[in-house]
């Protein structure tokens, strides 16, 4: 097993800088690239980043990079990597994904098949297994991905499992909800701080409110879920538990937060309440059924964050126009408030 790894935190396009900032706050040197942020770390770093990153999608190990203009180059490149440092005998190792962009090799199923063959050959050689006898894949799973961009192959192992946006508190999602990591990133890009009031007037299943409460209380987003790497035999269970315990000790459950979510749909408010309860935040967030037009407040310097229903999602164009006009009239008196509205409408 290796002591340190080259790691990447993947992110939705446009959110790489947010993930980079989160990693730097955890103490890592970063290199921000398209769709990902690269950093170095050990097993503890794998645990810490999976548990703490709010805006990332996944944490992956970079096993190696090499030119791959032909299938022979791909085979030899994958074969040359130090698989014995990652995959114990009996490991499951599907080539779960292949992606080819602007490359001579573009048949993704063939890239998967040849990469698999190369890893099998390497492990047969290392573990002195006869060729022709298949390797038993009955152990923990190591999902391998091969990405070829401009004839350069990058081979990765996913440490996360289910994407990081799956925090574990969503009991039901109702309509078309915003992903948890996207909501967290938008909060981090806004000018909201935990000492300011926050209102989501179209709260749906409550994602913005719950993510804001978790940020405000410094609750690690991955605290209540499991990750793929925890099943690997070279990951020390006590080490992972110590990272979890440390995360728990950093949470501030006593901070006073002013977070409110409202929605015209009573069913959605009930879903939001159930999700907040699952996250242990039902006493922290105020949730109520209310029309957007009825929103009034005497508080100052607050922040409104809203992902209103729009065209391709839940309303037709005319209804969207009416909703936006209502928003304009309702928010106009809130002179000291900042407003952040998600929309697909260019106008």
C-alpha positions in Angstrom: 0.0 0.0 0.0 1.2 3.5 -0.8 1.8 6.2 1.8 0.6 9.2 -0.3 -1.6 9.4 -3.3 -2.4 11.9 -6.0 -6.0 12.6 -5.5 -8.7 14.5 -7.4 -11.9 16.0 -6.1 -14.4 16.1 -9.0 -16.9 18.9 -9.3 -19.6 20.2 -11.6 -18.4 22.7 -14.2 -18.0 26.1 -12.7 -17.7 24.9 -9.1 -14.0 23.9 -9.2 -12.9 27.1 -7.4 -15.4 26.5 -4.6 -14.0 22.9 -4.1 -10.5 24.3 -4.3 -11.2 26.8 -1.5 -12.8 24.1 0.7 -9.6 21.9 0.2 -7.3 24.8 1.1 -9.4 25.4 4.2 -8.7 21.8 5.1 -5.0 22.5 4.7 -4.3 20.9 1.2 -2.2 22.5 -1.6 -4.5 22.4 -4.7 -4.3 22.6 -8.4 -7.6 23.6 -10.0 -8.4 22.0 -13.4 -11.5 21.7 -15.6 -14.1 19.7 -13.6 -11.6 18.7 -10.8 -9.2 19.8 -8.2 -5.9 17.9 -7.7 -4.1 17.5 -4.4 -1.8 15.1 -2.5 -2.8 13.1 0.5 -2.7 9.9 2.5 -5.5 7.6 3.7 -6.5 10.1 6.3 -6.9 12.7 3.6 -9.2 10.3 1.7 -11.4 10.0 4.8 -11.2 13.7 5.7 -12.1 15.0 2.2 -15.0 12.6 1.7 -16.4 13.6 5.1 -15.9 17.3 4.8 -16.2 18.5 1.2 -19.5 20.2 0.6 -19.4 21.1 -3.1 -17.5 18.2 -4.6 -18.9 15.1 -6.4 -16.3 12.4 -5.6 -12.8 11.8 -4.4 -10.7 9.7 -6.7 -7.2 8.3 -6.6 -5.0 8.9 -9.7 -3.3 5.6 -10.2 -1.4 6.8 -13.2 -1.2 8.9 -16.5 0.4 8.0 -19.8 0.0 8.6 -23.6 -2.5 6.2 -25.2 -2.8 6.6 -29.0 -3.2 2.9 -29.7 -4.8 0.0 -27.9 -1.3 -1.5 -27.4 -0.2 1.7 -25.7 -3.3 1.6 -23.5 -2.7 -2.0 -22.6 1.0 -1.5 -21.7 0.3 1.7 -19.9 -2.4 0.1 -17.6 -0.2 -3.0 -17.2 2.7 -0.9 -16.0 0.8 0.7 -13.1 1.4 -0.6 -9.6 -1.9 -2.3 -9.1 -0.5 -4.5 -6.4 -0.4 -1.4 -4.1 -4.2 -1.0 -4.5 -5.9 -4.2 -5.2 -5.6 -7.1 -2.8 -6.1 -10.7 -4.1 -9.9 -11.3 -4.4 -10.8 -7.6 -4.9 -13.7 -6.7 -7.3 -12.3 -4.3 -9.8 -14.9 -3.3 -12.5 -13.7 -0.8 -15.1 -16.9 1.1 -14.3 -16.4 4.0 -16.7 -14.4 4.9 -19.8 -14.5 8.4 -21.3 -12.7 9.4 -24.5 -12.5 13.0 -25.7 -10.6 14.4 -28.7 -8.5 11.1 -28.9 -7.6 8.5 -31.5 -9.1 5.9 -29.2 -12.8 6.6 -29.0 -14.5 3.2 -28.6 -15.3 3.3 -24.9 -16.3 -0.4 -24.5 -13.1 -1.5 -26.1 -11.1 0.9 -23.8 -12.9 -0.8 -20.8 -12.2 -4.3 -22.0 -8.5 -3.8 -22.8 -7.9 -1.9 -19.5 -9.6 -4.8 -17.6 -7.4 -7.3 -19.4 -4.3 -5.4 -18.5 -5.1 -5.2 -14.8 -6.0 -8.9 -14.7 -2.7 -9.8 -16.4 -0.7 -7.6 -13.9 -2.4 -9.2 -10.9 -2.0 -12.8 -12.2 1.7 -12.0 -12.6 2.1 -10.4 -9.2 0.1 -13.0 -7.3 1.6 -15.9 -9.3 -1.7 -17.0 -10.7 -1.7 -19.2 -13.8 -3.0 -17.5 -17.0 -6.4 -18.9 -18.1 -7.5 -19.3 -14.5 -9.9 -16.4 -13.8 -9.2 -14.2 -10.7 -11.9 -14.6 -8.1 -13.5 -11.2 -7.5 -15.4 -11.8 -4.3 -13.9 -9.1 -2.0 -14.4 -5.3 -1.6 -15.0 -3.2 -4.7 -12.5 -0.9 -6.3 -14.3 1.0 -9.1 -11.7 1.9 -11.8 -12.2 4.6 -14.4 -10.2 5.3 -17.5 -10.4 8.8 -19.1 -8.6 9.6 -22.3 -8.3 13.3 -23.2 -6.2 14.4 -26.3 -4.5 10.9 -26.3 -3.5 11.1 -22.7 -5.0 8.4 -20.4 -5.7 9.0 -16.8 -6.5 5.9 -14.7 -8.5 6.5 -11.4 -10.1 4.6 -8.5 -13.2 6.0 -7.0 -13.0 6.2 -3.2 -16.5 7.6 -2.6 -19.2 5.2 -3.8 -22.5 7.0 -4.0 -21.9 10.6 -5.0 -21.0 13.1 -2.2 -24.3 15.0 -2.8 -26.0 12.0 -1.1 -25.8 13.2 2.4 -28.2 10.7 3.8 -30.9 13.1 5.1 -33.2 13.1 2.1 -36.3 11.1 3.0 -38.2 12.3 -0.1 -37.3 14.8 -2.8 -40.7 15.9 -4.2 -40.4 17.8 -7.6 -37.0 18.5 -9.2 -34.8 19.3 -6.3 -31.4 21.0 -6.4 -28.6 18.6 -5.5 -27.2 19.0 -2.0 -23.6 19.8 -3.1 -24.9 22.3 -5.6 -27.0 24.0 -2.9 -23.9 24.1 -0.6 -21.8 25.6 -3.4 -24.3 28.4 -4.1 -24.5 29.2 -0.4 -20.7 29.4 -0.4 -20.7 31.7 -3.5 -23.4 34.0 -2.0 -22.7 36.6 0.7 -24.6 34.7 3.4 -22.8 34.2 6.7 -24.3 32.4 9.7 -24.9 35.7 11.6 -27.3 36.8 8.8 -31.0 35.8 8.4 -31.6 33.5 5.5 -34.9 32.9 3.7 -35.8 30.5 0.9 -39.3 31.5 -0.2 -39.6 28.5 -2.6 -37.9 26.0 -0.4 -39.3 22.7 -1.9 -37.7 19.8 0.0 -35.6 22.2 2.1 -32.2 21.6 0.6 -30.9 25.2 0.8 -32.1 25.6 4.4 -30.6 22.3 5.6 -27.2 22.9 3.8 -27.1 26.4 5.3 -27.8 25.0 8.8 -25.0 22.4 8.3 -22.6 25.2 7.2 -23.6 27.5 10.1 -23.1 24.7 12.7 -20.0 23.4 11.0 -21.5 19.9 10.6 -19.5 17.7 8.2 -21.8 16.9 5.3 -20.5 13.3 5.0 -20.8 12.6 8.7 -23.9 10.3 8.5 -23.0 8.1 5.5 -20.6 5.4 4.4 -18.0 5.5 1.6 -16.5 2.9 -0.7 -13.0 3.2 0.7 -14.1 2.0 4.1 -14.5 -1.6 2.9 -10.8 -1.7 1.6 -8.5 -4.0 3.6 -5.6 -1.4 3.7 -7.8 1.3 5.2 -7.5 1.5 9.0 -11.0 1.5 10.5 -9.7 3.2 13.7 -8.2 6.0 11.6 -11.5 6.6 9.8 -13.4 6.6 13.1 -10.9 9.1 14.5 -11.6 11.4 11.5 -15.4 11.1 12.2 -14.9 11.7 15.9 -12.8 14.8 15.1 -15.5 16.1 12.7 -18.2 15.6 15.4 -16.1 17.5 17.9 -15.9 20.5 15.5 -19.6 20.9 15.2 -21.1 23.9 17.0 -24.7 22.8 17.9 -25.2 25.9 20.2 -24.9 28.6 17.6 -28.1 30.6 17.0 -29.2 30.6 13.4 -32.0 32.4 11.7 -33.0 30.2 8.7 -36.5 30.0 7.3 -38.0 28.1 4.4 -41.5 28.6 2.9 -43.4 27.0 0.1 -46.9 27.4 -1.3 -47.2 23.6 -1.5 -48.0 22.1 1.9 -46.9 18.6 0.9 -43.4 20.0 0.0 -43.2 21.7 3.4 -44.0 18.3 5.1 -41.2 16.7 3.1 -38.8 19.5 4.0 -39.7 19.0 7.7 -39.0 15.3 7.4 -35.7 15.9 5.7 -34.7 18.5 8.4 -35.7 16.0 11.1 -33.6 13.3 9.5 -30.6 15.8 9.5 -31.2 16.5 13.2 -32.1 20.1 12.3 -35.8 20.4 12.8 -35.4 22.7 15.8 -32.9 24.9 13.9 -34.9 25.7 10.7 -38.3 27.3 10.6 -40.4 25.8 7.8 -43.9 26.9 6.9 -46.5 26.8 4.2 -46.9 30.3 2.7 -47.4 32.1 -0.6 -44.4 34.0 -1.9 -46.4 37.2 -2.1 -47.1 37.0 1.7 -43.4 37.2 2.6 -42.7 40.2 4.8 -40.0 40.9 7.3 -38.6 43.8 9.4 -35.2 42.1 9.7 -32.3 43.8 7.9 -29.1 42.6 6.0 -30.6 39.2 5.3 -30.1 36.9 2.3 -32.8 35.4 0.1 -31.8 32.2 -1.8 -34.3 30.7 -4.1 -34.6 28.0 -6.8 -38.1 28.8 -8.0 -40.0 26.4 -10.3 -39.3 27.3 -13.9 -40.1 26.4 -17.5 -38.6 23.0 -18.1 -39.3 21.9 -14.5 -42.7 22.6 -13.1 -44.4 25.6 -14.6 -45.2 26.9 -18.1 -43.7 30.1 -19.4 -46.7 32.3 -18.6 -46.8 31.1 -15.0 -43.0 31.7 -14.7 -43.5 35.3 -15.9 -46.2 35.8 -13.2 -44.0 34.3 -10.5 -41.0 36.5 -11.4 -43.2 39.6 -11.3 -44.5 38.6 -7.9 -40.9 38.0 -6.7 -40.0 41.5 -7.9 -42.8 43.1 -6.0 -42.3 41.0 -2.9 -38.6 41.5 -2.7 -38.6 45.3 -3.6 -39.2 46.5 0.0 -36.3 44.4 1.3 -33.7 47.1 0.5 -30.9 45.8 2.7 -31.3 42.2 1.7 -29.3 40.3 -1.0 -31.2 38.1 -3.4 -29.8 35.1 -5.2 -32.3 33.5 -7.6 -31.6 30.4 -9.8 -33.1 30.7 -13.2 -32.7 29.3 -16.7 -34.3 32.4 -18.2 -31.7 34.5 -20.1 -33.9 37.6 -19.7 
